[in-house]
Amino acid sequence: MNSDFRVINKKFPKIEAIEKVTGRLKYSGDYLFPGTLHVKILRSPHAHANIVSIDTSKALELEGVEAVITHEDVPKHPTMHQFLFIPNVMYYDSFLLENKVRHFGDRVAAVAAVTPEIAEQALELIEVEYEELPSILDMRENFSADAPKIHTNAWRGDTPIIVENNVVDEQEKVYGNMEQGFAEADMVIERTYRTSRPNPAPLERTVVTCVPNTAGGIDIYGTTQSIHAMRKNIAASLDIPLSKMNCHWTYLGGSFGAHIHTGWIEPICAFLALKTGKPVRGEKSREEMFLAYGRHPMEVTVKTGVKNDGTFTAMDVEVIDDTGAYAFSGGSKMKLTAGFCLSMYRCPNKRVKGTTVYTNTPPLCAMRGAGNPQAHWAVETLVDEIADKLDIDPVELRIKNHIGEGETFYGQSTDVICDIVSCGTEELMRQGAEAIGWSSRNNKETGSPYIKRGIGMARGFHTSGAGSSTPSNYIMDYAGAIVKMNEDGTAVLLNASADAGGGNRSGYAAMIAEELGIDYEEVILPDADTNTTLFDVPTHASRGNYGTGLAVVEATKKLKKTLLGWAAQILEIPVDDLVCKDKRIYSTKDEQKTISLVDLLDKSQARCLGSPVGEASIRPS
């Protein structure tokens, strides 16, 4: 780490620290507006059913109820839940409300009332007749001949598609010669692993408030990892112009993937805000949070051919991905898992086949390293068994076969192709082994025949965002930032990147301060919105400081270049001789030739030299 840094690599307080510990920091649930209506959603008691009839008359008669909507009242435009996929591959399979429910807790109707309690009471007055249908609760049931159909129609981009056998997406990639690879092996081992559906359970529950404005649009304050994705999703779901939506940035109380997708509560509240002309607020209960999110359960079958010296000759992977009742991400999690399976170890002959299927269970999200844990758990468990059967140290087997510098890995899909330019896997494995006492792992006596103690080690990796050296046709990673200066020498960052508690906004402030030679406290990060910020994909996959940070630094460098150019004119010295430090611009050849940033900004403004601003929009790789 560069020891010359003034701010980076030093301790500095989080920008929001004082507001957070004093309770003044505003999360999405803290935005309250006069006359706000509260939304509650009637949810299905069945895993799979048609809605034969629905009567809302008694609910509408309840004092304090302002609106009740069912599938008969809402626009028939596919709802959009995506967050960073190329438009022509985005997958749509639902509407705001439908005459069919596909999982326990699925949406049936929505009520807007003057209090949450009245809205809850109104739900009990809605009369619904259901026709129960056979359901699929296990992903394997889709492969039986008489499996019930959960969906029959969907859209990929603007193209209608027919859903067959409840299959959302399929993919197969083959590299090398599989038959030859297994023939060359001294041992072939095949195992199947199944994963569960844990819930991310962030401390903050999903809240959204939609406020009609005088321009005929809506201001939206919601719990999201991307205000730009939320705006696109709500506008598309209601089929109204994007310019009518303005989503406001708020802090997140954790997320872990729970807030990366736009669900149905957001466009439902937006629709009711337009319908009633009043602010509308929806907040999920903890039960609803558990019904809405979770990691994709998968069945991963790994077949590996290996020589007696531990060299892998072939690896065949089949992935079945359960997306729940709706495919918020299409087949992306299956493709992520496939990509990570391909990228774990060097092997000349590889095949990966993946299938994403529906079940009558709640829809799932891009939870913590989406698609990654499923792949690593399956492959690493098998590698341990291979090491045991060959009597090879599991650490040495991993070091022997891991991919490294100059090779390729598939970071966020088999379509996201990345070149490895540096690799510290062996160093990390050896340091880790030493730190945990790996060499003495068999000497862990407890003094009791009933208590056993052991040590395990596995390796894994994840990407920082979804960028690659060449653009993907499937997934995008894009960041934008605007940095400008005030006349008093302070800097302002306009950026849409979410902060779920990790402190990436503080990181951006440190980057700007370092580049401009000003104090960390002199960088201002206002709560932004989609009308004032450049497009930025969600904060996910640990991309905040890296992906968006690259855009912040590039925008700051452009601003600094402008400042140095103005200083060169005013000081009448070559621009290449100038540097920014200590809130001034100096000549590197004569420090007596200098000008403060405040003085520079004053003089450049008087001379109408332009605006002190830098902008960057980049695709991190």
C-alpha positions as CSV (number, residue, x, y, z in Angstrom):
1,M,0.0,0.0,0.0
2,N,1.3,3.4,-1.0
3,S,2.6,5.1,2.2
4,D,2.3,8.5,0.6
5,F,-1.5,8.4,0.8
6,R,-3.0,11.1,3.0
7,V,-6.5,9.7,3.4
8,I,-6.5,6.2,1.8
9,N,-5.1,3.5,4.2
10,K,-5.7,5.8,7.1
11,K,-8.5,5.8,9.7
12,F,-11.5,8.0,9.1
13,P,-15.0,8.0,10.4
14,K,-18.0,6.8,8.3
15,I,-19.8,9.7,6.8
16,E,-23.1,8.7,8.4
17,A,-21.6,7.6,11.7
18,I,-23.0,10.5,13.9
19,E,-26.4,10.4,12.3
20,K,-26.6,6.6,12.7
21,V,-25.6,6.4,16.4
22,T,-27.9,9.3,17.3
23,G,-30.9,7.8,15.4
24,R,-31.2,10.7,12.9
25,L,-30.2,8.7,9.9
26,K,-33.2,8.2,7.6
27,Y,-33.9,4.7,6.1
28,S,-36.8,4.2,3.7
29,G,-39.2,3.5,6.5
30,D,-38.5,6.9,8.0
31,Y,-40.0,9.0,5.2
32,L,-43.4,10.0,6.3
33,F,-45.8,12.3,4.4
34,P,-49.1,13.9,5.4
35,G,-52.2,12.0,4.3
36,T,-50.3,8.8,3.6
37,L,-52.4,5.7,2.9
38,H,-51.1,2.3,4.0
39,V,-51.2,-0.8,1.8
40,K,-51.7,-4.4,2.8
41,I,-51.8,-7.3,0.5
42,L,-54.2,-10.2,0.7
43,R,-52.1,-13.4,0.3
44,S,-53.0,-16.9,-0.9
45,P,-53.6,-19.7,1.6
46,H,-52.9,-22.2,-1.2
47,A,-49.7,-23.3,-3.0
48,H,-51.4,-23.4,-6.4
49,A,-55.0,-22.3,-7.3
50,N,-57.1,-20.4,-9.8
51,I,-59.1,-17.5,-8.4
52,V,-62.7,-18.3,-9.4
53,S,-64.3,-15.2,-8.0
54,I,-63.4,-12.3,-5.7
55,D,-65.7,-9.9,-3.9
56,T,-64.3,-6.7,-2.5
57,S,-67.6,-4.9,-1.8
58,K,-67.5,-5.3,2.0
59,A,-63.9,-4.2,2.2
60,L,-64.7,-1.0,0.2
61,E,-67.6,-0.2,2.6
62,L,-65.2,-0.2,5.6
63,E,-64.6,3.4,6.8
64,G,-61.1,4.4,6.1
65,V,-60.6,2.3,3.1
66,E,-59.7,4.4,0.0
67,A,-59.1,1.7,-2.6
68,V,-59.1,-2.1,-3.2
69,I,-57.6,-3.6,-6.3
70,T,-57.6,-7.1,-7.8
71,H,-56.4,-8.6,-11.0
72,E,-59.4,-7.0,-12.8
73,D,-58.2,-3.4,-11.9
74,V,-54.5,-3.4,-12.8
75,P,-52.7,-3.0,-16.1
76,K,-51.9,-6.1,-18.0
77,H,-48.2,-5.3,-18.5
78,P,-45.6,-7.9,-17.4
79,T,-44.0,-6.9,-14.1
80,M,-40.2,-6.4,-14.2
81,H,-38.0,-7.5,-11.4
82,Q,-34.6,-7.6,-13.1
83,F,-31.6,-5.6,-12.0
84,L,-28.7,-5.8,-14.4
85,F,-29.5,-7.9,-17.4
86,I,-29.3,-6.9,-21.0
87,P,-32.9,-5.8,-22.0
88,N,-33.4,-8.4,-24.7
89,V,-32.7,-11.3,-22.3
90,M,-34.8,-10.0,-19.4
91,Y,-37.4,-12.6,-18.3
92,Y,-41.0,-11.6,-17.4
93,D,-43.6,-14.0,-16.1
94,S,-46.1,-12.1,-14.0
95,F,-48.5,-9.2,-13.7
96,L,-49.2,-6.9,-10.7
97,L,-52.1,-9.1,-9.7
98,E,-53.4,-12.2,-11.5
99,N,-56.3,-14.6,-11.4
100,K,-54.0,-17.4,-10.5
101,V,-51.8,-17.9,-7.4
102,R,-48.6,-20.0,-7.6
103,H,-47.4,-20.3,-4.0
104,F,-48.5,-19.9,-0.4
105,G,-48.5,-16.2,0.3
106,D,-48.8,-15.2,-3.4
107,R,-50.6,-11.8,-3.9
108,V,-54.4,-11.8,-4.4
109,A,-55.6,-8.3,-3.8
110,A,-54.3,-5.0,-2.3
111,V,-56.0,-2.5,0.1
112,A,-55.1,1.1,0.7
113,A,-56.5,2.6,3.9
114,V,-55.8,5.5,6.2
115,T,-54.1,3.2,8.8
116,P,-52.4,-0.2,8.6
117,E,-54.9,-1.6,11.1
118,I,-57.9,-0.7,8.9
119,A,-56.1,-2.1,5.8
120,E,-55.6,-5.4,7.7
121,Q,-59.2,-5.4,8.8
122,A,-60.3,-4.9,5.2
123,L,-58.3,-7.9,4.0
124,E,-60.5,-10.1,6.2
125,L,-63.6,-8.7,4.4
126,I,-62.5,-9.8,0.9
127,E,-64.3,-12.9,-0.2
128,V,-62.3,-15.2,-2.5
129,E,-63.3,-18.5,-4.1
130,Y,-60.4,-20.7,-5.1
131,E,-60.0,-23.7,-7.3
132,E,-57.1,-25.6,-5.9
133,L,-54.6,-27.1,-8.4
134,P,-52.0,-29.8,-8.0
135,S,-48.7,-28.3,-6.9
136,I,-45.0,-29.0,-7.3
137,L,-43.0,-28.5,-4.1
138,D,-39.8,-30.3,-5.2
139,M,-37.8,-29.4,-8.3
140,R,-37.5,-33.0,-9.3
141,E,-41.2,-33.4,-9.7
142,N,-41.0,-31.3,-12.9
143,F,-39.5,-34.3,-14.7
144,S,-42.6,-36.5,-14.3
145,A,-44.9,-36.8,-17.3
146,D,-48.0,-35.6,-15.4
147,A,-46.4,-32.6,-13.6
148,P,-48.9,-29.7,-13.3
149,K,-48.1,-26.5,-15.3
150,I,-47.2,-23.6,-13.2
151,H,-46.6,-21.2,-16.1
152,T,-47.4,-21.6,-19.7
153,N,-46.4,-18.2,-21.1
154,A,-43.6,-15.7,-20.4
155,W,-41.5,-13.1,-22.2
156,R,-37.8,-12.8,-22.9
157,G,-37.3,-9.1,-23.6
158,D,-40.2,-8.2,-26.0
159,T,-40.5,-11.8,-27.3
160,P,-43.3,-14.0,-26.1
161,I,-42.2,-17.5,-25.2
162,I,-44.0,-20.8,-24.4
163,V,-43.0,-22.3,-21.1
164,E,-42.7,-26.1,-21.4
165,N,-42.4,-28.5,-18.5
166,N,-42.0,-25.6,-16.2
167,V,-38.5,-25.0,-17.5
168,V,-37.4,-21.3,-17.3
169,D,-34.0,-21.7,-19.0
170,E,-31.5,-24.4,-20.1
171,Q,-27.8,-24.2,-20.9
172,E,-25.1,-26.6,-21.9
173,K,-21.4,-25.8,-22.4
174,V,-18.7,-28.4,-23.4
175,Y,-15.0,-27.7,-23.5
176,G,-12.7,-30.4,-24.7
177,N,-13.5,-34.1,-25.2
178,M,-15.5,-35.6,-22.3
179,E,-15.3,-39.2,-23.5
180,Q,-11.5,-39.0,-23.9
181,G,-11.1,-37.2,-20.5
182,F,-12.9,-40.0,-18.6
183,A,-11.1,-42.7,-20.5
184,E,-7.8,-41.2,-19.4
185,A,-8.8,-41.2,-15.7
186,D,-7.6,-43.8,-13.2
187,M,-10.6,-43.1,-11.1
188,V,-14.1,-41.7,-11.8
189,I,-16.3,-40.5,-9.0
190,E,-19.8,-39.0,-9.1
191,R,-21.9,-37.5,-6.4
192,T,-25.1,-35.5,-6.1
193,Y,-25.5,-32.6,-3.7
194,R,-28.7,-30.7,-2.7
195,T,-28.8,-27.3,-1.1
196,S,-31.5,-25.6,0.9
197,R,-33.2,-22.1,0.7
198,P,-31.9,-20.0,3.6
199,N,-33.3,-16.5,4.0
200,P,-31.1,-13.4,4.0
201,A,-33.1,-11.9,6.8
202,P,-31.8,-8.3,6.7
203,L,-32.6,-6.2,9.8
204,E,-34.5,-3.7,7.7
205,R,-37.7,-4.9,6.1
206,T,-38.8,-3.8,2.7
207,V,-40.6,-0.4,2.8
208,V,-41.7,1.8,-0.1
209,T,-43.6,5.1,-0.1
210,C,-44.9,6.5,-3.4
211,V,-45.8,10.2,-3.5
212,P,-47.7,11.7,-6.4
213,N,-46.1,15.0,-7.6
214,T,-47.4,18.0,-9.4
215,A,-45.9,16.9,-12.7
216,G,-48.1,13.9,-12.9
217,G,-45.4,11.5,-11.8
218,I,-44.3,9.8,-8.6
219,D,-41.5,10.3,-6.1
220,I,-40.5,6.9,-4.7
221,Y,-38.6,6.2,-1.4
222,G,-37.9,2.5,-1.3
223,T,-35.6,-0.2,0.1
224,T,-33.5,-1.1,-2.8
225,Q,-29.9,-1.9,-3.9
226,S,-30.5,0.2,-7.0
227,I,-32.7,3.2,-7.4
228,H,-32.2,3.1,-11.2
229,A,-33.3,-0.5,-11.4
230,M,-36.3,0.2,-9.2
231,R,-37.3,3.1,-11.5
232,K,-37.0,1.0,-14.6
233,N,-38.9,-1.9,-13.1
234,I,-41.8,0.2,-11.8
235,A,-42.2,2.2,-15.0
236,A,-42.2,-0.9,-17.1
237,S,-44.6,-2.7,-14.8
238,L,-47.1,0.2,-15.0
239,D,-46.3,1.0,-18.7
240,I,-45.7,4.7,-17.9
241,P,-42.8,6.9,-19.0
242,L,-39.5,6.5,-17.1
243,S,-39.4,10.3,-16.7
244,K,-42.5,10.1,-14.5
245,M,-40.6,8.1,-11.9
246,N,-38.0,9.6,-9.6
247,C,-36.5,7.2,-7.1
248,H,-34.8,8.7,-4.1
249,W,-31.6,7.2,-2.5
250,T,-31.9,6.0,1.1
251,Y,-29.6,4.1,3.4
252,L,-30.1,0.3,3.7
253,G,-30.2,-1.6,7.0
254,G,-28.5,-4.6,5.4
255,S,-29.6,-6.5,2.4
256,F,-27.6,-9.6,1.4
257,G,-29.6,-9.8,-1.8
258,A,-33.0,-9.3,-0.3
259,H,-33.4,-5.8,-1.8
260,I,-31.7,-6.4,-5.1
261,H,-35.0,-7.3,-6.9
262,T,-38.0,-5.0,-7.2
263,G,-40.9,-7.1,-6.0
264,W,-44.6,-6.5,-6.4
265,I,-45.3,-4.2,-3.4
266,E,-43.4,-1.4,-5.1
267,P,-45.4,-1.2,-8.4
268,I,-48.6,-1.9,-6.5
269,C,-48.0,1.1,-4.2
270,A,-47.1,3.2,-7.2
271,F,-50.3,2.2,-9.0
272,L,-52.4,3.0,-5.9
273,A,-50.7,6.4,-5.5
274,L,-51.7,7.3,-9.0
275,K,-55.1,5.9,-8.5
276,T,-55.8,7.8,-5.3
277,G,-53.7,10.8,-5.8
278,K,-52.2,10.4,-2.3
279,P,-48.9,9.1,-0.8
280,V,-49.1,5.4,-0.4
281,R,-46.8,3.4,1.9
282,G,-46.3,-0.4,1.9
283,E,-44.2,-2.2,4.4
284,K,-43.6,-6.0,4.5
285,S,-44.0,-7.9,7.7
286,R,-41.3,-10.2,8.8
287,E,-43.4,-13.1,7.7
288,E,-43.7,-11.5,4.3
289,M,-40.0,-11.1,4.2
290,F,-39.5,-14.8,4.7
291,L,-42.1,-15.5,2.0
292,A,-40.3,-13.2,-0.5
293,Y,-36.6,-14.0,-0.5
294,G,-34.1,-16.8,-0.2
295,R,-31.2,-18.6,-1.8
296,H,-32.0,-20.8,-4.8
297,P,-32.1,-24.4,-3.8
298,M,-30.1,-26.5,-6.3
299,E,-29.3,-30.1,-7.1
300,V,-25.7,-30.3,-8.3
301,T,-24.3,-33.5,-9.7
302,V,-20.5,-33.6,-10.2
303,K,-18.7,-36.4,-12.0
304,T,-14.9,-36.1,-12.0
305,G,-12.2,-38.1,-13.7
306,V,-8.8,-38.0,-12.0
307,K,-5.4,-39.7,-12.3
308,N,-3.6,-41.3,-9.4
309,D,-1.3,-38.3,-9.0
310,G,-4.3,-36.0,-8.5
311,T,-4.5,-34.5,-12.0
312,F,-8.1,-33.9,-13.1
313,T,-8.9,-35.2,-16.6
314,A,-12.6,-34.5,-16.9
315,M,-15.4,-32.8,-14.9
316,D,-19.0,-33.1,-15.8
317,V,-21.5,-31.0,-13.9
318,E,-25.3,-31.0,-14.0
319,V,-27.3,-28.3,-12.2
320,I,-31.0,-28.2,-11.5
321,D,-32.0,-24.8,-10.1
322,D,-35.3,-24.2,-8.3
323,T,-36.4,-20.6,-8.9
324,G,-39.7,-20.8,-7.0
325,A,-43.0,-19.7,-8.4
326,Y,-41.6,-16.8,-10.4
327,A,-38.2,-16.3,-12.1
328,F,-37.1,-13.0,-10.8
329,S,-33.7,-13.5,-12.5
330,G,-34.6,-15.9,-15.3
331,G,-32.0,-18.6,-15.3
332,S,-29.2,-16.4,-14.1
333,K,-28.5,-18.2,-10.8
334,M,-28.1,-21.5,-12.7
335,K,-25.7,-19.8,-15.1
336,L,-23.7,-18.3,-12.2
337,T,-23.4,-21.7,-10.6
338,A,-22.3,-23.2,-13.9
339,G,-19.7,-20.6,-14.4
340,F,-18.2,-21.1,-10.9
341,C,-18.2,-24.9,-11.4
342,L,-16.2,-24.4,-14.6
343,S,-13.8,-22.0,-12.9
344,M,-12.8,-23.9,-9.8
345,Y,-10.1,-26.1,-11.2
346,R,-7.9,-26.7,-14.2
347,C,-9.3,-29.5,-16.3
348,P,-8.9,-29.9,-20.1
349,N,-12.3,-31.6,-20.5
350,K,-15.4,-30.0,-19.0
351,R,-19.1,-30.0,-19.5
352,V,-21.8,-28.1,-17.6
353,K,-25.5,-28.5,-18.1
354,G,-28.0,-26.4,-16.2
355,T,-31.8,-26.3,-16.0
356,T,-33.9,-23.7,-14.1
357,V,-37.4,-24.9,-13.2
358,Y,-40.4,-23.5,-11.4
359,T,-41.9,-24.9,-8.2
360,N,-45.0,-23.8,-6.2
361,T,-42.8,-22.2,-3.6
362,P,-42.0,-18.5,-2.8
363,P,-39.8,-16.8,-5.4
364,L,-36.1,-16.4,-4.6
365,C,-33.4,-13.7,-4.8
366,A,-29.7,-13.1,-5.6
367,M,-28.6,-14.0,-2.0
368,R,-25.0,-13.5,-0.9
369,G,-22.7,-14.6,-3.7
370,A,-25.6,-15.7,-5.8
371,G,-25.0,-19.1,-7.4
372,N,-21.6,-19.3,-5.8
373,P,-22.1,-21.3,-2.5
374,Q,-24.0,-24.0,-4.3
375,A,-21.1,-24.6,-6.7
376,H,-18.3,-24.4,-4.2
377,W,-20.0,-26.6,-1.7
378,A,-20.6,-29.4,-4.3
379,V,-17.2,-29.2,-6.0
380,E,-15.2,-28.8,-2.8
381,T,-17.0,-31.6,-1.0
382,L,-16.1,-33.9,-3.9
383,V,-12.5,-32.7,-4.0
384,D,-12.2,-33.7,-0.3
385,E,-13.5,-37.2,-1.1
386,I,-11.1,-37.5,-4.1
387,A,-8.2,-36.5,-1.8
388,D,-9.2,-39.1,0.7
389,K,-9.5,-41.9,-1.9
390,L,-6.1,-41.1,-3.4
391,D,-4.5,-40.5,0.0
392,I,-3.4,-37.0,-1.1
393,D,-3.3,-34.0,1.2
394,P,-6.5,-32.0,0.3
395,V,-4.6,-28.8,0.4
396,E,-2.0,-30.1,-2.0
397,L,-4.7,-31.5,-4.3
398,R,-6.3,-28.0,-4.5
399,I,-2.9,-26.3,-5.1
400,K,-2.1,-28.7,-7.9
401,N,-5.3,-28.1,-9.8
402,H,-6.4,-24.6,-9.2
403,I,-6.7,-22.2,-12.1
404,G,-4.3,-19.2,-12.1
405,E,-2.6,-16.4,-13.9
406,G,-3.2,-16.4,-17.6
407,E,-6.2,-18.7,-17.5
408,T,-9.9,-18.0,-17.8
409,F,-12.7,-18.0,-15.3
410,Y,-16.4,-17.4,-15.8
411,G,-17.3,-14.9,-13.1
412,Q,-21.0,-14.2,-13.3
413,S,-22.1,-16.6,-16.0
414,T,-20.6,-18.8,-18.6
415,D,-21.0,-15.8,-20.8
416,V,-18.9,-13.5,-18.6
417,I,-15.4,-14.4,-19.6
418,C,-12.6,-13.0,-17.4
419,D,-8.8,-13.3,-17.8
420,I,-6.8,-13.9,-14.6
421,V,-4.1,-11.3,-14.4
422,S,-2.9,-12.2,-10.9
423,C,-3.4,-15.1,-8.5
424,G,-2.5,-15.7,-4.9
425,T,-4.3,-19.0,-4.4
426,E,-1.3,-21.1,-3.5
427,E,0.0,-18.4,-1.1
428,L,-3.4,-18.1,0.6
429,M,-3.8,-21.9,0.9
430,R,-0.4,-22.3,2.5
431,Q,-0.8,-19.4,4.9
432,G,-4.2,-20.6,5.8
433,A,-3.0,-24.1,6.4
434,E,-0.3,-22.9,8.7
435,A,-2.6,-20.6,10.6
436,I,-5.1,-23.3,11.5
437,G,-2.5,-26.0,12.2
438,W,-3.3,-28.1,9.2
439,S,-0.3,-30.3,9.4
440,S,-1.3,-31.5,12.9
441,R,-5.0,-31.9,12.1
442,N,-5.1,-35.5,13.1
443,N,-3.8,-34.8,16.6
444,K,-6.9,-33.2,18.0
445,E,-7.5,-35.4,21.1
446,T,-10.3,-34.1,23.3
447,G,-9.8,-36.5,26.2
448,S,-13.4,-37.8,25.7
449,P,-14.6,-40.7,23.6
450,Y,-17.8,-38.7,22.9
451,I,-16.3,-35.5,21.7
452,K,-14.5,-35.3,18.4
453,R,-12.6,-32.3,17.0
454,G,-11.6,-31.8,13.4
455,I,-10.3,-29.2,11.0
456,G,-11.5,-28.7,7.5
457,M,-10.4,-26.5,4.6
458,A,-11.9,-25.5,1.3
459,R,-11.3,-22.8,-1.2
460,G,-13.7,-20.4,-3.0
461,F,-13.7,-17.2,-4.8
462,H,-16.2,-14.6,-5.9
463,T,-16.2,-11.7,-8.4
464,S,-16.3,-8.0,-7.6
465,G,-19.4,-7.1,-9.7
466,A,-20.2,-8.7,-13.1
467,G,-17.6,-7.0,-15.3
468,S,-15.3,-8.8,-17.8
469,S,-12.7,-7.8,-20.3
470,T,-15.2,-8.1,-23.1
471,P,-18.9,-7.1,-22.9
472,S,-21.3,-9.8,-22.1
473,N,-24.5,-10.4,-24.2
474,Y,-26.3,-11.4,-21.0
475,I,-25.3,-9.4,-18.0
476,M,-24.0,-5.8,-17.5
477,D,-21.8,-4.0,-15.1
478,Y,-21.9,-0.2,-15.4
479,A,-21.1,2.6,-13.1
480,G,-21.5,6.4,-13.3
481,A,-20.4,9.3,-11.2
482,I,-20.4,13.1,-11.2
483,V,-17.9,15.0,-9.0
484,K,-18.1,18.8,-8.8
485,M,-16.6,21.5,-6.7
486,N,-18.3,24.3,-4.7
487,E,-16.8,27.8,-4.6
488,D,-15.5,27.2,-1.1
489,G,-13.3,24.3,-2.2
490,T,-15.5,21.5,-1.1
491,A,-16.4,18.6,-3.5
492,V,-19.8,17.1,-4.1
493,L,-20.4,13.5,-5.4
494,L,-23.6,12.6,-7.2
495,N,-23.9,8.9,-7.4
496,A,-26.6,6.3,-7.2
497,S,-24.6,3.4,-5.5
498,A,-26.5,1.9,-2.6
499,D,-24.9,1.7,0.9
500,A,-26.2,-1.3,2.9
501,G,-23.9,-0.6,5.9
502,G,-20.5,-1.5,4.3
503,G,-19.4,2.1,4.1
504,N,-18.7,2.4,0.4
505,R,-19.9,6.0,0.3
506,S,-17.2,6.8,2.9
507,G,-14.8,5.1,0.6
508,Y,-15.8,7.3,-2.3
509,A,-15.3,10.4,-0.2
510,A,-11.8,9.2,0.7
511,M,-11.0,8.6,-3.0
512,I,-12.1,12.1,-3.9
513,A,-10.2,13.7,-1.1
514,E,-7.0,11.8,-1.9
515,E,-7.2,12.8,-5.6
516,L,-8.0,16.5,-5.1
517,G,-5.8,17.1,-2.1
518,I,-8.6,18.2,0.2
519,D,-9.8,16.9,3.6
520,Y,-12.0,13.9,3.8
521,E,-14.6,16.0,5.7
522,E,-14.8,18.4,2.7
523,V,-16.4,15.9,0.5
524,I,-20.2,16.1,0.4
525,L,-22.4,13.1,-0.6
526,P,-26.1,14.3,-0.8
527,D,-28.9,11.8,-0.8
528,A,-29.3,11.6,-4.5
529,D,-32.1,10.4,-6.9
530,T,-32.5,9.1,-10.4
531,N,-33.1,12.5,-11.8
532,T,-29.7,13.8,-10.7
533,T,-27.4,10.8,-10.9
534,L,-26.0,8.8,-13.8
535,F,-27.1,5.2,-14.3
536,D,-25.4,2.7,-12.0
537,V,-26.2,-1.0,-11.6
538,P,-27.1,-2.3,-8.1
539,T,-24.5,-2.5,-5.4
540,H,-24.0,-6.3,-5.4
541,A,-21.2,-8.8,-5.5
542,S,-18.9,-6.6,-3.5
543,R,-18.7,-4.2,-6.4
544,G,-19.3,-0.9,-4.5
545,N,-15.8,0.3,-3.7
546,Y,-14.3,-1.4,-6.8
547,G,-16.9,-1.0,-9.6
548,T,-18.4,2.3,-8.7
549,G,-15.1,3.4,-7.1
550,L,-13.4,3.3,-10.5
551,A,-16.0,5.6,-11.9
552,V,-15.7,8.0,-8.9
553,V,-11.9,8.1,-9.3
554,E,-12.1,8.7,-13.1
555,A,-14.7,11.5,-12.6
556,T,-12.4,13.1,-10.0
557,K,-9.4,12.8,-12.3
558,K,-11.3,14.6,-15.0
559,L,-12.3,17.4,-12.5
560,K,-8.7,17.6,-11.4
561,K,-7.5,17.9,-15.0
562,T,-9.9,20.9,-15.4
563,L,-8.6,22.5,-12.3
564,L,-5.0,22.1,-13.3
565,G,-5.7,23.5,-16.7
566,W,-7.3,26.6,-15.2
567,A,-4.3,27.0,-12.8
568,A,-1.9,26.8,-15.6
569,Q,-3.6,29.7,-17.3
570,I,-3.8,31.8,-14.2
571,L,-0.2,31.0,-13.0
572,E,1.1,31.1,-16.5
573,I,3.1,27.9,-16.1
574,P,2.9,24.5,-18.0
575,V,0.1,22.2,-16.7
576,D,2.5,19.3,-16.5
577,D,4.4,21.1,-13.7
578,L,1.3,21.3,-11.4
579,V,0.0,19.1,-8.6
580,C,-3.0,19.2,-6.2
581,K,-2.1,19.0,-2.5
582,D,-3.1,20.6,0.8
583,K,-6.1,22.4,-0.8
584,R,-3.8,24.2,-3.2
585,I,-2.3,23.7,-6.6
586,Y,1.5,24.0,-6.7
587,S,4.3,24.1,-9.2
588,T,6.5,21.0,-8.8
589,K,9.5,23.2,-9.8
590,D,8.8,26.2,-7.6
591,E,6.4,25.9,-4.7
592,Q,6.2,29.6,-4.4
593,K,4.1,29.5,-7.6
594,T,0.8,28.3,-6.1
595,I,-2.9,29.1,-5.8
596,S,-5.5,27.9,-3.3
597,L,-8.4,25.9,-4.6
598,V,-10.8,28.6,-3.3
599,D,-8.9,31.4,-5.1
600,L,-8.7,29.3,-8.2
601,L,-12.4,28.6,-8.3
602,D,-13.1,32.3,-7.7
603,K,-10.8,33.5,-10.5
604,S,-11.9,30.8,-13.0
605,Q,-15.6,31.7,-12.3
606,A,-14.9,35.4,-12.9
607,R,-13.1,34.6,-16.1
608,C,-16.0,32.3,-17.2
609,L,-13.6,29.4,-17.8
610,G,-16.3,26.8,-17.2
611,S,-17.8,24.6,-14.5
612,P,-15.6,22.6,-12.2
613,V,-17.1,19.2,-12.8
614,G,-16.0,15.7,-13.9
615,E,-18.2,12.9,-15.1
616,A,-17.3,9.2,-15.7
617,S,-19.4,6.3,-17.0
618,I,-17.5,3.1,-17.2
619,R,-17.8,-0.6,-17.5
620,P,-15.6,-2.1,-14.9
621,S,-13.6,-5.1,-16.1
